[in-house]
Amino acid sequence: MATVLVVDDAEFLRVRISKMLVAEGYQVIEAENGAAAVEKYKAERPDVVLMDITMPEMDGLTALKNIRAFDPQAKVVMLTALGQESVVLEAVKSGARDFVVKPFNQERVLSALQKLLG
């Protein structure tokens, strides 16, 4: 099954998403900010990244750009709060393949991953 890198500074959200994905058969790697996400992406080469936009140290947009510079084929889904439309547009222009609005629906997360994984 596919490997998903889950990136969010909120530990409870990472744990919640990770448990959901593991229950669906995915392998999960976690990172607590964009800087850690870039390092883990380069080391682990996950199939998909599920990444929050607003984080300390390095935000999701900067991490997205770094990951896409390293791997132009990277499949990244951004997690966004309501009201971040301009940031979502920037993320899409920077190579994000999809986005999921928080608080998220489990089916929406899974369908976004399935769409990217084929």
Contacts in CASP RR format, 6 or more apart in sequence:
PFRMAT RR
TARGET T0000
AUTHOR 0000-0000-0000
METHOD contacts of the structure
MODEL  1
MATVLVVDDAEFLRVRISKMLVAEGYQVIEAENGAAAVEKYKAERPDVVL
MDITMPEMDGLTALKNIRAFDPQAKVVMLTALGQESVVLEAVKSGARDFV
VKPFNQERVLSALQKLLG
1 25 0 8 1.000
1 26 0 8 1.000
1 27 0 8 1.000
2 26 0 8 1.000
2 27 0 8 1.000
2 46 0 8 1.000
2 47 0 8 1.000
2 48 0 8 1.000
2 113 0 8 1.000
2 117 0 8 1.000
3 26 0 8 1.000
3 27 0 8 1.000
3 28 0 8 1.000
3 29 0 8 1.000
3 44 0 8 1.000
3 46 0 8 1.000
3 47 0 8 1.000
3 48 0 8 1.000
4 21 0 8 1.000
4 26 0 8 1.000
4 27 0 8 1.000
4 28 0 8 1.000
4 29 0 8 1.000
4 46 0 8 1.000
4 47 0 8 1.000
4 48 0 8 1.000
4 49 0 8 1.000
4 50 0 8 1.000
4 113 0 8 1.000
5 28 0 8 1.000
5 29 0 8 1.000
5 30 0 8 1.000
5 31 0 8 1.000
5 37 0 8 1.000
5 40 0 8 1.000
5 41 0 8 1.000
5 44 0 8 1.000
5 46 0 8 1.000
5 48 0 8 1.000
5 49 0 8 1.000
5 50 0 8 1.000
5 51 0 8 1.000
6 14 0 8 1.000
6 17 0 8 1.000
6 18 0 8 1.000
6 21 0 8 1.000
6 28 0 8 1.000
6 29 0 8 1.000
6 30 0 8 1.000
6 31 0 8 1.000
6 50 0 8 1.000
7 14 0 8 1.000
7 30 0 8 1.000
7 31 0 8 1.000
7 32 0 8 1.000
7 33 0 8 1.000
7 34 0 8 1.000
7 36 0 8 1.000
7 37 0 8 1.000
7 49 0 8 1.000
7 50 0 8 1.000
7 51 0 8 1.000
7 52 0 8 1.000
7 55 0 8 1.000
7 60 0 8 1.000
7 63 0 8 1.000
8 14 0 8 1.000
8 17 0 8 1.000
8 32 0 8 1.000
8 51 0 8 1.000
8 52 0 8 1.000
8 55 0 8 1.000
8 79 0 8 1.000
9 32 0 8 1.000
9 33 0 8 1.000
9 52 0 8 1.000
9 54 0 8 1.000
9 55 0 8 1.000
9 56 0 8 1.000
10 52 0 8 1.000
11 32 0 8 1.000
13 52 0 8 1.000
13 102 0 8 1.000
14 30 0 8 1.000
14 32 0 8 1.000
17 28 0 8 1.000
17 50 0 8 1.000
17 109 0 8 1.000
18 28 0 8 1.000
18 30 0 8 1.000
20 106 0 8 1.000
20 109 0 8 1.000
20 110 0 8 1.000
21 28 0 8 1.000
21 113 0 8 1.000
22 28 0 8 1.000
24 110 0 8 1.000
26 113 0 8 1.000
29 40 0 8 1.000
29 44 0 8 1.000
29 46 0 8 1.000
31 37 0 8 1.000
31 39 0 8 1.000
31 40 0 8 1.000
32 55 0 8 1.000
33 55 0 8 1.000
33 56 0 8 1.000
33 57 0 8 1.000
33 58 0 8 1.000
33 63 0 8 1.000
34 51 0 8 1.000
34 55 0 8 1.000
34 57 0 8 1.000
34 58 0 8 1.000
34 59 0 8 1.000
34 60 0 8 1.000
34 62 0 8 1.000
34 63 0 8 1.000
35 57 0 8 1.000
35 58 0 8 1.000
35 63 0 8 1.000
36 57 0 8 1.000
37 49 0 8 1.000
37 51 0 8 1.000
37 58 0 8 1.000
37 60 0 8 1.000
37 63 0 8 1.000
37 67 0 8 1.000
38 58 0 8 1.000
38 63 0 8 1.000
38 66 0 8 1.000
38 67 0 8 1.000
38 70 0 8 1.000
40 46 0 8 1.000
41 49 0 8 1.000
41 67 0 8 1.000
41 70 0 8 1.000
41 71 0 8 1.000
41 74 0 8 1.000
42 70 0 8 1.000
45 71 0 8 1.000
47 75 0 8 1.000
47 117 0 8 1.000
48 75 0 8 1.000
48 76 0 8 1.000
48 77 0 8 1.000
48 113 0 8 1.000
48 116 0 8 1.000
48 117 0 8 1.000
49 67 0 8 1.000
49 74 0 8 1.000
49 75 0 8 1.000
49 76 0 8 1.000
49 77 0 8 1.000
50 77 0 8 1.000
50 79 0 8 1.000
50 100 0 8 1.000
50 109 0 8 1.000
50 112 0 8 1.000
50 113 0 8 1.000
51 60 0 8 1.000
51 63 0 8 1.000
51 64 0 8 1.000
51 76 0 8 1.000
51 77 0 8 1.000
51 78 0 8 1.000
51 79 0 8 1.000
52 60 0 8 1.000
52 78 0 8 1.000
52 79 0 8 1.000
52 80 0 8 1.000
53 59 0 8 1.000
53 60 0 8 1.000
53 61 0 8 1.000
53 78 0 8 1.000
53 79 0 8 1.000
53 80 0 8 1.000
53 81 0 8 1.000
53 84 0 8 1.000
53 87 0 8 1.000
53 88 0 8 1.000
53 91 0 8 1.000
54 60 0 8 1.000
54 81 0 8 1.000
54 84 0 8 1.000
55 63 0 8 1.000
58 66 0 8 1.000
60 78 0 8 1.000
60 91 0 8 1.000
61 87 0 8 1.000
61 90 0 8 1.000
61 91 0 8 1.000
61 94 0 8 1.000
64 76 0 8 1.000
64 78 0 8 1.000
64 91 0 8 1.000
64 94 0 8 1.000
64 95 0 8 1.000
64 96 0 8 1.000
65 94 0 8 1.000
67 74 0 8 1.000
67 76 0 8 1.000
68 74 0 8 1.000
68 76 0 8 1.000
68 94 0 8 1.000
68 95 0 8 1.000
75 97 0 8 1.000
75 116 0 8 1.000
75 117 0 8 1.000
76 95 0 8 1.000
76 96 0 8 1.000
76 97 0 8 1.000
77 96 0 8 1.000
77 97 0 8 1.000
77 98 0 8 1.000
77 99 0 8 1.000
77 100 0 8 1.000
77 109 0 8 1.000
77 112 0 8 1.000
77 113 0 8 1.000
77 116 0 8 1.000
78 88 0 8 1.000
78 91 0 8 1.000
78 96 0 8 1.000
78 98 0 8 1.000
78 99 0 8 1.000
78 100 0 8 1.000
79 99 0 8 1.000
79 100 0 8 1.000
79 102 0 8 1.000
79 104 0 8 1.000
80 87 0 8 1.000
80 88 0 8 1.000
80 91 0 8 1.000
80 99 0 8 1.000
80 100 0 8 1.000
80 101 0 8 1.000
80 102 0 8 1.000
81 101 0 8 1.000
81 102 0 8 1.000
82 101 0 8 1.000
82 102 0 8 1.000
88 96 0 8 1.000
88 99 0 8 1.000
91 99 0 8 1.000
92 99 0 8 1.000
97 116 0 8 1.000
98 112 0 8 1.000
98 115 0 8 1.000
98 116 0 8 1.000
100 108 0 8 1.000
100 109 0 8 1.000
100 112 0 8 1.000
101 108 0 8 1.000
END
